[in-house]
Amino acid sequence: MVDPQEEGTSSNKSLVERLDEAPRKILDYLSATAKNYIAHLIGIVISYWPQHNLAPLAFGIASECSDKDFLRYRDEAEPIAEEIFKNLAI
């Protein structure tokens, strides 16, 4: 996450300045990776059900879904998530 110095080059920033930037760079990397995986998953869903409008997913859990039901749905989805993860080329 901290950009290493290439051999024979100099940086305008000190090591402390570059280390200070590391937390932001790590968060940026994690955010980009999470977005990529979410987009991949939504692409898989659309490939099976292209006629469905998935835009409401952006708002989170459906308002009529209880926390208990959501946790059950999430638990039921976990083995499928594991299989999707295994098939990702990472």
Secondary structure, DSSP 8 states (H G I E B T S, - for coil): ------TT---SS-HHHHHHHHHHHHHHHHHHHHHHHHHHHHHHHHHH-TTS--GGGGG-S-TTS-HHHHHHHHHHHHHHHHHHHHHS--
